[in-house]
């Protein structure tokens, strides 16, 4: 049975009986309701601090999610286990505000394709005024990384090896360099100065230069929401760069058990306080399942409400909520065709 967005909201409100108005009393609407929820959350946080009890984070587990950074940059999130840590102690994670939380990854396996990495570098990393690097393209070729682009108006073509530093950064070391079609001994010889003198690493977030090597921070390269975690292994396959996040030594993170244990394409949020839309969910128990499991769950946080409206939902016996969402690309295709 198809459930409207309003019905989804009512189902979630049922989980917050303590926040419901008494019979005959009109419920506050819009921003007033959200302010009241913020005050409730702040009061709970204050009481927890007074008892010297830390406010719980929202635990999260994802599997087989095509996670949008923007409209065309998509990460291949094969598996992730971590938590949403609130940025402000007074406000819980709010899905409508990507700067309200940090995604802390304990264990994860995340891939990024050459085209996606190219767009990430061009749109975010080297998009600052005066950047010497333009029109970058990254391709994966037989386990190696090829970078093409323009530096100060001169075309270059770099083929290099990708490795992992002890700090968890990706090191791209050039082994073959061509400039305007001519082989040169190294970028230093070609440009006459070290790369670090050309690239403003204060503005190119997530990038460091050591001699002719590029060092990329897998988490700092990304725009909000902020991501934290340590990459313990990197591999280059035929189509993408795959990063494996690992917890600190001696720390073991148990997997979560979603209400649909056989599901293979989902996002599951458990515990703590989570806000989305005008609502706040206490002791969060929210599973978002892919409506079409034939391919990875195509999800875009910026437009999640469109996917929510187009989906269906049901409550669990434990008062949790399961939402079945269509892929974002399916929702976008319907919108462009004028379907409802």
MINU-825395 format. One record per residue (C-alpha): residue in one letter; x negated, y, z. Coordinates in Angstrom, 1 decimal, always signed. Last residue first. Layout:
<sites>
+-----+--------+--------+--------+
: res :   east :  north :     up :
+-----+--------+--------+--------+
:   a :      X :      Y :      Z :
...
+-----+--------+--------+--------+
</sites>
This chain:
<sites>
+-----+--------+--------+--------+
: res :   east :  north :     up :
+-----+--------+--------+--------+
:   x :   -3.5 :  +11.9 :  -10.1 :
:   x :   -4.8 :  +11.9 :  -13.7 :
:   x :   -6.1 :  +15.0 :  -15.5 :
:   x :   -8.8 :  +13.2 :  -17.5 :
:   x :  -11.5 :  +15.2 :  -15.7 :
:   x :  -10.0 :  +14.4 :  -12.3 :
:   x :   -9.7 :  +10.7 :  -13.2 :
:   x :  -13.4 :  +10.5 :  -14.3 :
:   x :  -14.5 :  +12.3 :  -11.1 :
:   x :  -12.6 :   +9.8 :   -8.9 :
:   x :  -14.2 :   +6.9 :  -10.8 :
:   x :  -17.7 :   +8.4 :  -10.5 :
:   x :  -17.1 :   +8.9 :   -6.8 :
:   x :  -16.5 :   +5.2 :   -6.3 :
:   x :  -13.1 :   +4.3 :   -4.9 :
:   x :  -12.7 :   +4.4 :   -1.1 :
:   x :  -11.3 :   +1.8 :   +1.3 :
:   x :  -11.1 :   +3.2 :   +4.7 :
:   x :  -11.1 :   +1.0 :   +7.8 :
:   x :  -10.2 :   +2.6 :  +11.1 :
:   x :  -10.8 :   +1.4 :  +14.7 :
:   x :   -8.0 :   +1.0 :  +17.2 :
:   x :   -9.4 :   -2.4 :  +18.4 :
:   x :   -6.7 :   -4.2 :  +16.5 :
:   x :   -7.9 :   -2.4 :  +13.3 :
:   x :   -6.2 :   +0.4 :  +11.5 :
:   x :   -5.7 :   +0.7 :   +7.8 :
:   x :   -6.8 :   +3.0 :   +5.0 :
:   x :   -6.4 :   +3.7 :   +1.3 :
:   x :   -8.4 :   +5.8 :   -1.1 :
:   x :   -7.9 :   +8.7 :   -3.5 :
:   x :   -7.7 :  +11.2 :   -0.6 :
:   x :  -10.9 :   +9.8 :   +0.9 :
:   x :  -12.8 :   +9.9 :   -2.4 :
:   x :  -11.9 :  +13.6 :   -2.8 :
:   x :  -12.8 :  +14.2 :   +0.8 :
:   x :  -16.2 :  +12.7 :   +0.3 :
:   x :  -17.2 :  +15.5 :   -2.2 :
:   x :  -20.4 :  +16.8 :   -0.5 :
:   x :  -21.1 :  +13.3 :   +1.0 :
:   x :  -21.3 :  +11.7 :   -2.4 :
:   x :  -20.7 :   +8.0 :   -2.5 :
:   x :  -21.0 :   +5.4 :   -5.4 :
:   x :  -20.7 :   +2.0 :   -3.6 :
:   x :  -23.0 :   -0.3 :   -5.5 :
:   x :  -21.5 :   -2.4 :   -8.3 :
:   x :  -18.8 :   -5.1 :   -8.6 :
:   x :  -17.6 :   -4.2 :   -5.1 :
:   x :  -14.8 :   -1.9 :   -6.3 :
:   x :  -12.9 :   -0.4 :   -3.4 :
:   x :  -16.2 :   +0.1 :   -1.5 :
:   x :  -15.6 :   +0.1 :   +2.2 :
:   x :  -15.9 :   +2.9 :   +4.7 :
:   x :  -15.9 :   +1.6 :   +8.2 :
:   x :  -15.1 :   +3.9 :  +11.2 :
:   x :  -15.3 :   +3.0 :  +14.9 :
:   x :  -16.4 :   +6.1 :  +16.7 :
:   x :  -16.0 :   +6.1 :  +20.4 :
:   x :  -14.2 :   +9.4 :  +20.0 :
:   x :  -13.2 :  +10.6 :  +16.5 :
:   x :  -12.8 :  +14.4 :  +15.9 :
:   x :  -10.5 :  +15.7 :  +13.3 :
:   x :  -10.2 :  +18.9 :  +11.2 :
:   x :  -12.2 :  +17.4 :   +8.3 :
:   x :  -14.8 :  +15.1 :   +9.7 :
:   x :  -16.2 :  +14.9 :  +13.3 :
:   x :  -18.0 :  +12.1 :  +14.9 :
:   x :  -18.5 :  +11.3 :  +18.6 :
:   x :  -20.5 :   +8.4 :  +20.0 :
:   x :  -20.0 :   +4.8 :  +18.9 :
:   x :  -20.0 :   +3.1 :  +15.5 :
:   x :  -20.2 :   +4.3 :  +11.9 :
:   x :  -20.2 :   +1.7 :   +9.1 :
:   x :  -20.9 :   +2.5 :   +5.4 :
:   x :  -20.1 :   -0.2 :   +2.9 :
:   x :  -20.9 :   -2.5 :   -0.1 :
:   x :  -21.4 :   -6.1 :   +1.1 :
:   x :  -18.3 :   -6.8 :   +3.0 :
:   x :  -18.2 :  -10.3 :   +4.6 :
:   x :  -18.4 :   -9.0 :   +8.2 :
:   x :  -15.3 :   -6.8 :   +7.8 :
:   x :  -15.1 :   -5.2 :  +11.3 :
:   x :  -18.8 :   -4.3 :  +11.0 :
:   x :  -21.3 :   -6.0 :  +13.2 :
:   x :  -24.3 :   -3.7 :  +13.7 :
:   x :  -27.8 :   -4.9 :  +13.3 :
:   x :  -30.2 :   -5.0 :  +16.3 :
:   x :  -33.1 :   -2.6 :  +16.3 :
:   x :  -36.3 :   -4.0 :  +17.7 :
:   x :  -39.0 :   -1.6 :  +18.9 :
:   x :  -42.4 :   -3.1 :  +19.6 :
:   x :  -44.2 :   -1.3 :  +16.8 :
:   x :  -42.2 :   +1.8 :  +15.7 :
:   x :  -39.2 :   +1.0 :  +13.4 :
:   x :  -39.8 :   +0.3 :   +9.7 :
:   x :  -38.6 :   +2.1 :   +6.5 :
:   x :  -39.1 :   +0.2 :   +3.2 :
:   x :  -39.6 :   +2.4 :   +0.2 :
:   x :  -38.8 :   +1.2 :   -3.4 :
:   x :  -40.0 :   +3.1 :   -6.4 :
:   x :  -37.8 :   +2.4 :   -9.4 :
:   x :  -37.3 :   +0.7 :  -12.7 :
:   x :  -39.8 :   -2.1 :  -13.3 :
:   x :  -41.0 :   -2.4 :   -9.7 :
:   x :  -43.1 :   -0.1 :   -7.6 :
:   x :  -43.6 :   -1.0 :   -4.0 :
:   x :  -43.8 :   +0.9 :   -0.8 :
:   x :  -44.3 :   -0.3 :   +2.8 :
:   x :  -44.1 :   +1.1 :   +6.3 :
:   x :  -42.1 :   +4.3 :   +5.6 :
:   x :  -41.4 :   +6.1 :   +8.9 :
:   x :  -38.1 :   +7.7 :   +9.7 :
:   x :  -36.3 :  +11.0 :   +9.8 :
:   x :  -33.8 :  +12.4 :   +7.3 :
:   x :  -32.3 :  +15.9 :   +7.2 :
:   x :  -28.9 :  +16.2 :   +5.6 :
:   x :  -30.0 :  +18.3 :   +3.8 :
:   x :  -32.4 :  +18.5 :   +0.9 :
:   x :  -34.9 :  +15.6 :   +0.4 :
:   x :  -38.6 :  +16.0 :   -0.1 :
:   x :  -39.1 :  +15.9 :   +3.7 :
:   x :  -38.1 :  +12.3 :   +4.0 :
:   x :  -40.3 :  +10.6 :   +1.4 :
:   x :  -43.3 :  +12.8 :   +2.2 :
:   x :  -45.3 :  +13.1 :   -1.0 :
:   x :  -49.1 :  +13.3 :   -1.2 :
:   x :  -50.4 :  +14.3 :   -4.6 :
:   x :  -54.0 :  +13.5 :   -5.2 :
:   x :  -56.5 :  +15.7 :   -7.1 :
:   x :  -58.3 :  +17.1 :   -3.9 :
:   x :  -55.8 :  +16.3 :   -1.2 :
:   x :  -52.5 :  +18.1 :   -1.9 :
:   x :  -49.5 :  +18.0 :   +0.3 :
:   x :  -45.8 :  +17.9 :   -0.8 :
:   x :  -42.6 :  +17.6 :   +1.3 :
:   x :  -41.5 :  +21.2 :   +0.9 :
:   x :  -43.0 :  +23.1 :   -2.0 :
:   x :  -42.8 :  +26.5 :   -0.3 :
:   x :  -45.5 :  +26.1 :   +2.3 :
:   x :  -47.3 :  +23.8 :   -0.2 :
:   x :  -47.9 :  +26.7 :   -2.5 :
:   x :  -49.4 :  +24.8 :   -5.4 :
:   x :  -52.4 :  +26.3 :   -7.3 :
:   x :  -55.0 :  +26.4 :   -4.6 :
:   x :  -54.0 :  +22.9 :   -3.4 :
:   x :  -54.6 :  +21.7 :   -7.0 :
:   x :  -58.3 :  +22.4 :   -6.7 :
:   x :  -59.8 :  +24.9 :   -9.1 :
:   x :  -61.2 :  +24.7 :  -12.6 :
:   x :  -58.0 :  +23.6 :  -14.2 :
:   x :  -59.4 :  +20.8 :  -16.3 :
:   x :  -62.3 :  +19.8 :  -14.1 :
:   x :  -60.2 :  +19.7 :  -11.0 :
:   x :  -57.4 :  +17.8 :  -12.8 :
:   x :  -59.8 :  +15.0 :  -13.6 :
:   x :  -62.4 :  +13.8 :  -16.1 :
:   x :  -60.4 :  +15.1 :  -19.1 :
:   x :  -58.8 :  +13.3 :  -21.9 :
:   x :  -57.3 :  +15.5 :  -24.6 :
:   x :  -53.6 :  +15.5 :  -25.7 :
:   x :  -52.9 :  +19.0 :  -24.4 :
:   x :  -54.2 :  +17.8 :  -21.1 :
:   x :  -54.7 :  +14.1 :  -20.5 :
:   x :  -55.4 :  +12.5 :  -17.2 :
:   x :  -56.1 :   +8.9 :  -16.4 :
:   x :  -56.6 :   +7.5 :  -12.9 :
:   x :  -54.5 :  +10.0 :  -11.0 :
:   x :  -53.9 :   +9.1 :   -7.3 :
:   x :  -50.3 :   +9.4 :   -6.1 :
:   x :  -50.2 :   +9.0 :   -2.4 :
:   x :  -46.8 :   +8.3 :   -0.8 :
:   x :  -46.7 :   +9.4 :   +2.9 :
:   x :  -46.2 :   +6.9 :   +5.8 :
:   x :  -48.9 :   +8.3 :   +8.1 :
:   x :  -51.2 :   +5.4 :   +7.3 :
:   x :  -51.0 :   +6.4 :   +3.7 :
:   x :  -49.0 :   +4.4 :   +1.1 :
:   x :  -50.1 :   +3.8 :   -2.5 :
:   x :  -49.1 :   +4.8 :   -6.0 :
:   x :  -51.5 :   +4.5 :   -8.8 :
:   x :  -51.8 :   +7.1 :  -11.6 :
:   x :  -51.1 :   +8.1 :  -15.1 :
:   x :  -51.1 :  +11.9 :  -15.7 :
:   x :  -50.0 :  +13.7 :  -18.8 :
:   x :  -50.4 :  +17.5 :  -19.0 :
:   x :  -49.0 :  +20.4 :  -21.0 :
:   x :  -50.4 :  +23.8 :  -20.4 :
:   x :  -48.1 :  +26.7 :  -19.5 :
:   x :  -49.5 :  +27.2 :  -16.0 :
:   x :  -49.0 :  +23.5 :  -15.3 :
:   x :  -46.6 :  +21.8 :  -17.7 :
:   x :  -45.1 :  +18.3 :  -17.3 :
:   x :  -45.7 :  +14.6 :  -17.5 :
:   x :  -46.2 :  +12.2 :  -14.6 :
:   x :  -46.7 :   +8.5 :  -15.1 :
:   x :  -46.5 :   +6.1 :  -12.1 :
:   x :  -47.9 :   +2.5 :  -12.2 :
:   x :  -46.2 :   -0.8 :  -11.7 :
:   x :  -45.9 :   -1.6 :  -15.4 :
:   x :  -44.7 :   +1.9 :  -16.3 :
:   x :  -42.5 :   +3.9 :  -13.9 :
:   x :  -41.6 :   +7.3 :  -15.2 :
:   x :  -41.8 :  +10.8 :  -13.7 :
:   x :  -40.9 :  +14.0 :  -15.7 :
:   x :  -41.9 :  +17.5 :  -14.6 :
:   x :  -40.6 :  +20.4 :  -16.5 :
:   x :  -42.6 :  +23.0 :  -14.6 :
:   x :  -45.5 :  +23.1 :  -12.1 :
:   x :  -47.2 :  +26.5 :  -11.4 :
:   x :  -44.5 :  +27.5 :   -9.0 :
:   x :  -44.1 :  +31.3 :   -9.2 :
:   x :  -40.6 :  +31.4 :   -7.8 :
:   x :  -39.7 :  +28.2 :   -5.9 :
:   x :  -38.2 :  +25.2 :   -7.8 :
:   x :  -41.2 :  +22.9 :   -7.2 :
:   x :  -39.7 :  +20.7 :   -4.5 :
:   x :  -35.9 :  +21.2 :   -5.0 :
:   x :  -34.7 :  +21.2 :   -8.6 :
:   x :  -37.8 :  +20.1 :  -10.4 :
:   x :  -39.1 :  +17.6 :   -7.9 :
:   x :  -35.7 :  +16.0 :   -7.2 :
:   x :  -34.8 :  +15.9 :  -10.9 :
:   x :  -38.0 :  +14.0 :  -11.7 :
:   x :  -37.4 :  +11.7 :   -8.7 :
:   x :  -34.0 :  +10.8 :  -10.0 :
:   x :  -35.4 :  +10.2 :  -13.5 :
:   x :  -38.1 :   +7.9 :  -12.2 :
:   x :  -35.7 :   +5.9 :  -10.1 :
:   x :  -35.5 :   +6.0 :   -6.3 :
:   x :  -35.1 :   +3.0 :   -4.0 :
:   x :  -34.3 :   +2.7 :   -0.4 :
:   x :  -34.8 :   -0.2 :   +2.0 :
:   x :  -34.1 :   +0.8 :   +5.6 :
:   x :  -35.0 :   +0.1 :   +9.2 :
:   x :  -35.0 :   +2.7 :  +12.0 :
:   x :  -33.7 :   +5.6 :  +10.1 :
:   x :  -32.7 :   +8.8 :  +11.9 :
:   x :  -30.1 :  +10.8 :   +9.9 :
:   x :  -30.2 :  +14.3 :  +11.4 :
:   x :  -27.0 :  +16.1 :  +12.1 :
:   x :  -25.2 :  +19.5 :  +11.9 :
:   x :  -27.0 :  +20.6 :   +8.7 :
:   x :  -24.9 :  +18.4 :   +6.5 :
:   x :  -21.7 :  +20.2 :   +7.6 :
:   x :  -18.5 :  +18.6 :   +6.4 :
:   x :  -19.6 :  +15.3 :   +7.9 :
:   x :  -19.8 :  +16.9 :  +11.4 :
:   x :  -22.2 :  +15.3 :  +13.8 :
:   x :  -21.3 :  +16.3 :  +17.4 :
:   x :  -21.5 :  +19.9 :  +18.6 :
:   x :  -22.8 :  +21.3 :  +22.0 :
:   x :  -26.1 :  +19.4 :  +21.9 :
:   x :  -26.9 :  +21.0 :  +18.5 :
:   x :  -28.7 :  +19.0 :  +15.9 :
:   x :  -26.7 :  +15.9 :  +16.5 :
:   x :  -28.4 :  +12.6 :  +15.8 :
:   x :  -26.7 :  +10.3 :  +13.3 :
:   x :  -28.1 :   +6.8 :  +13.8 :
:   x :  -30.1 :   +4.1 :  +12.2 :
:   x :  -29.8 :   +1.0 :  +10.0 :
:   x :  -30.1 :   +1.3 :   +6.2 :
:   x :  -29.8 :   -1.2 :   +3.4 :
:   x :  -29.9 :   -1.1 :   -0.4 :
:   x :  -29.7 :   +2.7 :   -0.6 :
:   x :  -30.5 :   +3.3 :   -4.3 :
:   x :  -30.7 :   +7.1 :   -4.1 :
:   x :  -28.8 :   +9.3 :   -6.6 :
:   x :  -29.7 :  +12.6 :   -8.1 :
:   x :  -27.0 :  +13.6 :  -10.7 :
:   x :  -24.3 :  +15.5 :   -8.8 :
:   x :  -26.4 :  +16.0 :   -5.7 :
:   x :  -28.3 :  +13.9 :   -3.2 :
:   x :  -25.8 :  +11.1 :   -4.0 :
:   x :  -26.0 :   +7.8 :   -2.2 :
:   x :  -25.5 :   +4.7 :   -4.4 :
:   x :  -24.7 :   +2.5 :   -1.4 :
:   x :  -25.6 :   -1.3 :   -1.2 :
:   x :  -25.4 :   -1.5 :   +2.6 :
:   x :  -25.1 :   +1.1 :   +5.2 :
:   x :  -25.3 :   +1.0 :   +9.0 :
:   x :  -24.8 :   +3.9 :  +11.4 :
:   x :  -24.9 :   +4.4 :  +15.1 :
:   x :  -23.4 :   +7.7 :  +16.3 :
:   x :  -25.6 :   +9.1 :  +19.0 :
:   x :  -24.6 :   +8.8 :  +22.7 :
:   x :  -24.8 :  +11.8 :  +25.0 :
:   x :  -27.5 :  +11.2 :  +27.6 :
:   x :  -26.4 :  +10.6 :  +31.2 :
:   x :  -28.0 :  +12.8 :  +33.9 :
:   x :  -24.6 :  +13.1 :  +35.6 :
:   x :  -24.6 :  +16.8 :  +34.9 :
:   x :  -25.8 :  +16.1 :  +31.4 :
:   x :  -22.8 :  +13.8 :  +30.8 :
:   x :  -20.4 :  +16.4 :  +32.2 :
:   x :  -21.8 :  +19.1 :  +29.9 :
:   x :  -21.5 :  +16.8 :  +26.9 :
:   x :  -17.9 :  +16.0 :  +27.7 :
:   x :  -17.1 :  +19.7 :  +28.1 :
:   x :  -18.8 :  +20.6 :  +24.8 :
:   x :  -16.8 :  +17.8 :  +23.1 :
:   x :  -13.5 :  +19.2 :  +24.5 :
:   x :  -14.5 :  +22.7 :  +23.5 :
:   x :  -15.3 :  +21.6 :  +20.0 :
:   x :  -12.0 :  +19.8 :  +19.8 :
:   x :  -10.2 :  +23.0 :  +20.8 :
:   x :  -12.0 :  +24.9 :  +18.2 :
:   x :  -11.0 :  +22.3 :  +15.6 :
:   x :   -7.4 :  +22.6 :  +16.6 :
:   x :   -7.5 :  +26.4 :  +16.4 :
:   x :   -9.2 :  +26.2 :  +12.9 :
:   x :   -6.2 :  +24.5 :  +11.4 :
:   x :   -3.2 :  +23.9 :  +13.6 :
:   x :   -2.5 :  +23.8 :  +17.3 :
:   x :   +0.1 :  +21.2 :  +18.2 :
:   x :   +3.6 :  +22.5 :  +19.1 :
:   x :   +4.8 :  +21.4 :  +22.6 :
:   x :   +8.1 :  +19.5 :  +22.7 :
:   x :   +6.4 :  +16.3 :  +23.8 :
:   x :   +2.9 :  +16.8 :  +25.2 :
:   x :   +0.1 :  +17.7 :  +22.8 :
:   x :   -2.3 :  +15.0 :  +21.6 :
:   x :   -5.9 :  +15.2 :  +22.8 :
:   x :   -5.6 :  +12.2 :  +25.2 :
:   x :   -4.0 :  +10.2 :  +22.4 :
:   x :   -7.1 :  +10.5 :  +20.3 :
:   x :   -7.2 :   +7.2 :  +18.4 :
:   x :   -3.7 :   +8.0 :  +17.1 :
:   x :   -5.1 :  +11.1 :  +15.5 :
:   x :   -7.1 :   +8.8 :  +13.3 :
:   x :   -3.9 :   +7.2 :  +12.0 :
:   x :   -2.3 :  +10.6 :  +11.5 :
:   x :   -5.3 :  +11.8 :   +9.5 :
:   x :   -5.1 :   +8.7 :   +7.3 :
:   x :   -1.4 :   +9.3 :   +6.8 :
:   x :   -2.1 :  +12.9 :   +5.7 :
:   x :   -4.6 :  +11.7 :   +3.2 :
:   x :   -1.9 :   +9.5 :   +1.7 :
:   x :   -1.8 :   +5.8 :   +2.0 :
:   x :   -1.4 :   +3.4 :   -0.9 :
:   x :   +0.0 :   +0.0 :   +0.0 :
+-----+--------+--------+--------+
</sites>
